[in-house]
Structure formats: structure tokens, C-alpha cells
């Protein structure tokens, strides 16, 4: 009888344990990276369902391209705590490589890959000495790097078209969809391509954050000294994050060049770098969803504020100031905190 009582008593416990193990396996099967990808994919599909015209697809494409670029800022600023004011330079390298390559007989995909590789290599070479700095010294150093890239793009007119920019020929996203029997307008096709690439980039960033390398980056964010005491190669980890963020920017730049069909040196200008950092901080620098929210606000909101005509930038600035005063960690962390308080 005692044995039977013990069996009956422990049955619910065993059932609960098995259920917990099952849920754990399910969570392991659908990891955070895959979940992020699926959420982004749903958002891309929702946008395609509600957009009434090519203009909205065009704005949506810019949102996803900016999201991809800002995701790289999240890796650098949110994970490691490093501020870069020159990332528009890497963005421009990807854009111009994609534009210049076809002029010399290089297919657009290879030109795009070459631009991304060049941006990553440059980040690797200059990253080691620059990343020894910290605080505003690092910000000024990266600003100088970005300005150098902008000057080359502006002055070397024989290669880049100079201040007037250059047209981009080559790959058309519509041809990709024709291969599977889908006929889309150019704006629609680039929207889907940009959204898909942004979803992949977000998933990779989330997987990085949950990996041992990502935890090492977060340890550096808290304290360089403590991270070194744990055996983390701080210089190497910072360099890796810098290269990864440069690659994100270069891929985004290449997509913008192909989607626009035209680029100018302003893609590598100082204000573009500031804009990317602002998007990250506004949405929440430690979250890929913050990158999406920040990119959405600073890309779509100016389109809505055109009704204010000459006061458009004043209204946009006021909204940003109020937002950052009320939500210092960014919109996404603020909303997450509110949700957690409500649940508790």
C-alpha cells in the first residue's frame, strides 16, 4: 500500500518533469535566433499585405535596409559598448563596390561580396589600433575614419563620379522572383529581399548574443578589467565585433545601392553615421527589435511629418528629445519594462 501511495504521489511530479523537459526541448528546437527570424518574417509579410502602393514599398525597403545597418550598431554599441561615428563609411564601401563592379565587368553579386569583404578587411586592419581607445577618443577616431572614406568618394570622380554620385546597374530583384514564377514590381521585389536579409541579420545577431562569444562581449561591456580577469581576450573580441558591425553596414549599403539605382558620397557622410547611432539608441541599443523600431521611426516618421513643411525637422527633433528623456534606455526596453511590471 505504501509503495502504491508513493507511486500515486510522485506521478504528478513525474508528469510535470516530463512536460518541463518537453518544453525545454521545444525551446531548444526553436531557438531565439529562429524565433527572431520568424517574427521579422511575419512583420515583412504584414507590411506587404497593408501597403497600398509602390511608394509604401519603397519606404518599407528603406526601413529594412536601415534595420540591417543598425543591427550592426547594436552588436558594437549594445553588446560591447563601443560608439562608432564612422560606420557610414563602411556602408558607403558596400554601396560603391556594388556600383563600380559592373562597370568593370564584375557581376553585381560578386561586386557586392567584394565590397563586404573590403569593408570587413578595413575594419580588421584599422580596428586594432582604434579600439585601444575608449569614450569620446574612440568616437573621434571612428569619425576620422568615416571622413577619410567620404573624402575619397567625393574627390576620386574618375572612379566614384565625385559629389554628383553614380548610377548603379546590374542585378534586378524582379529577376529573382521570376525564377519561381512570381511577377512583382521592382519596389515590391526589393522590399521582400531587404526584409529577408534584415531577418537573417537579426537572427544572426540574436544567436551571437546567446553564444559564448556574445556573453564575452557583454562582459566587456560591463568592465574591461573584469573581462580580462576571466581570461577573455578583450582586444580580439572588440575587433571581432567591429568587423561584424562593418559587414552589416556594408551589406546594407549594397542593398541600398541596388534598390535605389543611384548613390552619392552622402551615403558615407557624418550625418548618416549619426543617424544610424540615433536609430539604435532611440529604439534600444541592446536589442535587434530596438534596431527595427528605431529604423522605423527615423525612416517613416519624416515622411509623415512633411505636413509640417518648414517645421518638419523641429517637430522630429522635439519628438526625439522627449522620447529620450522619458525612455533613456530606448523604446523597446521601456515597453518591455512596462509589460513585466504589469505581469508582476
C-alpha positions in Angstrom: 0.0 0.0 0.0 2.8 2.4 0.9 4.6 1.7 -2.3 1.3 2.3 -4.2 0.8 5.6 -2.4 4.3 6.7 -3.2 3.8 5.9 -6.9 0.5 7.8 -7.0 2.0 10.8 -5.2 5.0 11.0 -7.4 3.1 10.5 -10.7 2.1 14.2 -11.0 5.7 15.2 -10.2 7.0 12.9 -13.0 4.4 14.2 -15.4 5.3 17.8 -14.7 9.0 16.9 -15.1 8.4 15.3 -18.4 6.3 18.3 -19.5 9.1 20.7 -18.5 11.7 18.6 -20.4 9.4 18.6 -23.4 9.0 22.3 -23.3 12.8 22.7 -22.9 13.3 20.5 -26.0 10.8 22.7 -27.9 12.6 25.8 -26.9 15.9 24.3 -27.9 14.4 23.3 -31.2 13.0 26.8 -31.9 16.0 28.8 -30.6 16.0 32.6 -30.1 17.6 33.2 -33.5 14.9 31.2 -35.3 12.2 32.9 -33.3 13.6 36.3 -34.2 13.7 35.4 -37.9 10.1 34.2 -37.8 8.9 37.4 -36.1 10.7 39.5 -38.7 9.3 37.4 -41.5 5.8 37.9 -40.2 6.3 41.7 -40.0 7.6 41.7 -43.5 4.5 39.8 -44.7 2.2 42.1 -42.8 3.8 45.1 -44.4 3.2 43.6 -47.9 -0.4 43.0 -47.0 -1.2 46.5 -46.0 0.9 48.6 -48.3 -1.4 50.2 -50.9 1.2 51.5 -53.4 4.8 51.3 -54.6 5.7 54.4 -52.5 5.0 52.5 -49.3 7.0 49.5 -50.5 9.9 51.9 -51.2 9.7 53.3 -47.6 9.4 49.8 -46.3 12.5 48.8 -48.2 14.4 51.7 -46.6 13.2 50.7 -43.2 14.5 47.1 -43.6 17.9 48.3 -45.0 18.3 50.7 -42.1 17.3 48.0 -39.7 20.1 45.8 -41.1 22.7 48.6 -40.8 21.5 49.5 -37.2 21.7 45.8 -36.2 25.4 46.1 -36.8 25.5 49.2 -34.5 23.6 47.1 -31.9 26.4 44.5 -32.0 29.0 47.2 -31.4 27.2 49.6 -29.1 24.6 47.4 -27.4 26.7 44.3 -26.9 30.2 45.8 -26.4 29.5 49.4 -25.5 31.7 51.0 -28.3 30.5 54.1 -30.1 31.4 54.5 -33.8 30.7 57.7 -35.6 32.2 56.4 -38.9 30.1 53.4 -39.8 28.5 55.2 -42.7 31.9 54.8 -44.3 31.5 51.0 -44.3 28.0 51.5 -45.6 29.4 53.5 -48.5 32.1 50.9 -49.3 29.4 48.3 -49.8 27.3 50.6 -51.9 30.1 51.9 -54.1 31.7 48.5 -54.6 28.3 47.2 -55.9 28.0 50.2 -58.2 31.6 50.2 -59.5 31.9 46.4 -60.1 29.5 46.1 -63.1 31.4 48.9 -64.8 34.4 46.7 -65.0 32.6 43.5 -66.0 32.1 42.1 -62.4 28.7 40.7 -61.8 26.7 42.5 -59.1 26.6 39.6 -56.6 30.4 39.3 -56.8 30.9 43.1 -56.6 28.6 43.1 -53.5 30.6 40.3 -51.9 33.8 42.1 -52.7 32.6 45.3 -51.1 31.5 43.5 -48.0 34.9 41.7 -47.8 36.7 45.0 -48.3 34.7 46.7 -45.5 35.4 43.8 -43.2 39.1 43.8 -44.0 39.4 47.5 -43.5 37.6 47.2 -40.1 40.0 44.4 -39.2 43.1 46.4 -40.1 42.1 49.7 -38.5 40.2 48.2 -35.7 43.1 47.0 -33.6 44.8 50.4 -33.1 41.5 52.4 -33.0 39.8 50.1 -30.5 42.6 50.6 -27.9 40.9 54.0 -27.4 37.7 54.5 -25.4 35.0 57.0 -24.8 35.0 60.1 -26.9 38.5 59.4 -28.1 37.2 56.3 -29.9 34.2 58.3 -31.2 36.6 60.9 -32.7 38.9 58.2 -34.2 36.0 56.5 -35.9 34.7 59.8 -37.1 38.1 60.5 -38.7 37.9 57.1 -40.5 34.5 57.9 -41.8 35.5 61.3 -43.0 38.5 59.8 -44.9 36.3 57.4 -46.7 33.8 60.2 -47.5 36.7 62.4 -48.9 37.9 59.6 -51.2 34.4 59.0 -52.5 33.9 62.7 -53.1 37.3 63.5 -54.7 38.0 60.5 -56.9 35.5 61.4 -59.6 37.1 59.1 -62.2 36.0 56.1 -60.1 33.1 57.2 -58.0 31.5 60.0 -60.0 32.5 62.6 -57.4 30.0 64.7 -55.5 27.3 64.0 -58.2 27.4 60.3 -57.4 26.9 57.5 -59.9 24.2 55.2 -61.3 24.0 51.6 -60.3 23.4 48.9 -62.9 23.3 45.2 -62.7 21.0 42.9 -60.6 17.3 43.5 -60.5 15.4 41.8 -57.7 12.4 41.1 -60.0 14.5 38.6 -61.9 15.0 36.5 -58.7 11.2 36.2 -58.3 10.7 35.4 -62.0 12.7 32.3 -61.4 10.0 30.9 -59.2 7.2 32.2 -61.4 6.3 35.4 -59.4 5.8 38.7 -61.2 6.4 41.6 -58.9 7.1 45.3 -59.4 10.6 46.4 -58.7 9.7 48.2 -55.4 7.8 45.1 -54.2 10.7 42.8 -55.1 13.3 44.9 -53.3 11.0 45.1 -50.2 11.0 41.3 -49.9 14.7 41.0 -50.5 15.6 43.7 -48.0 13.1 42.3 -45.4 14.5 38.8 -45.8 18.1 39.9 -45.5 17.2 42.0 -42.4 15.5 39.0 -40.8 18.6 36.9 -41.4 20.8 39.6 -40.0 18.7 39.9 -36.9 18.7 36.2 -36.3 22.5 36.0 -36.6 22.8 38.9 -34.1 20.5 37.2 -31.6 22.4 33.9 -31.9 25.6 35.8 -31.4 24.2 37.4 -28.2 23.3 34.0 -26.8 26.6 32.4 -27.7 29.8 32.2 -25.6 31.3 34.9 -27.8 28.3 37.1 -27.2 28.5 36.6 -23.5 32.2 37.6 -23.6 31.2 40.8 -25.5 28.6 41.6 -22.8 31.2 41.0 -20.1 33.5 43.6 -21.9 30.5 46.0 -22.0 30.3 45.8 -18.2 34.0 46.0 -17.5 37.2 45.5 -19.5 39.2 44.7 -16.4 36.7 42.1 -15.1 36.5 40.5 -18.6 40.3 40.2 -18.7 40.3 38.6 -15.3 38.0 35.9 -16.7 40.5 35.1 -19.4 38.7 37.0 -22.2 40.9 38.4 -25.0 39.4 41.9 -24.9 41.2 43.3 -27.9 40.3 40.4 -30.1 36.7 40.4 -29.0 36.3 44.1 -29.7 38.0 43.7 -33.1 35.6 40.9 -33.9 32.6 43.0 -33.0 33.9 45.9 -35.1 34.3 43.7 -38.1 30.9 42.2 -37.7 29.2 45.6 -37.5 31.2 46.8 -40.5 29.9 43.8 -42.5 26.3 44.5 -41.5 26.8 48.1 -42.7 28.4 47.1 -46.0 25.6 44.6 -46.8 23.0 47.3 -46.1 24.9 49.8 -48.3 25.0 47.3 -51.2 21.3 46.7 -50.9 20.5 50.4 -50.9 22.7 50.9 -54.0 20.8 48.1 -55.9 17.4 49.2 -54.7 18.0 52.9 -55.4 19.9 52.5 -58.7 21.9 55.6 -57.7 24.3 56.6 -54.9 26.1 59.7 -53.8 29.0 60.2 -51.3 26.4 61.3 -48.7 25.8 57.7 -48.0 29.2 57.8 -46.3 28.7 61.2 -44.7 29.0 62.1 -41.0 25.3 62.7 -40.6 24.4 59.3 -41.9 26.7 57.8 -39.2 24.9 59.9 -36.6 21.6 58.8 -37.9 22.4 55.1 -37.6 23.6 55.6 -34.0 20.5 57.6 -33.2 18.3 54.8 -34.5 20.0 52.3 -32.3 19.8 54.5 -29.2 16.2 55.6 -29.8 14.9 52.0 -30.3 17.1 50.4 -27.7 20.8 49.8 -28.4 20.9 46.3 -26.8 18.1 44.8 -28.9 17.6 43.9 -32.6 14.0 44.8 -32.1 15.2 48.2 -30.9 17.1 48.5 -34.2 13.9 47.8 -36.1 11.8 50.3 -34.0 14.5 53.0 -34.3 14.8 52.5 -38.0 11.1 52.5 -38.5 10.7 55.8 -36.5 13.5 57.7 -38.2 12.7 56.4 -41.7 9.0 56.6 -41.7 8.2 59.4 -39.3 9.9 62.2 -41.5 7.5 61.0 -44.3 4.5 61.7 -42.1 5.8 65.0 -40.8 6.0 66.5 -44.3 2.6 68.1 -43.5 4.5 70.5 -41.2 6.6 71.8 -44.1 9.4 74.0 -42.8 8.9 72.8 -39.2 9.4 69.2 -40.1 12.9 68.8 -38.5 11.9 70.9 -35.5 8.9 68.6 -34.7 11.1 65.4 -35.3 13.8 66.8 -33.0 11.3 67.6 -30.3 9.8 64.1 -30.5 13.2 62.5 -30.2 14.2 64.7 -27.2 11.0 63.9 -25.3 11.4 60.2 -26.1 15.0 60.0 -24.9 14.2 62.0 -21.7 11.2 59.7 -20.8 12.8 56.5 -22.1 16.5 56.7 -21.5 17.2 53.1 -22.4 15.2 53.3 -25.6 11.6 52.5 -26.7 11.8 48.7 -26.7 13.4 48.3 -23.2 10.9 50.8 -21.8 7.9 48.9 -23.3 9.4 45.6 -22.0 9.7 47.0 -18.5 6.1 48.2 -18.6 5.0 44.7 -19.7 7.0 43.0 -17.0 5.6 45.3 -14.3 2.0 44.6 -15.5 2.6 40.9 -15.4 4.1 41.0 -11.9 
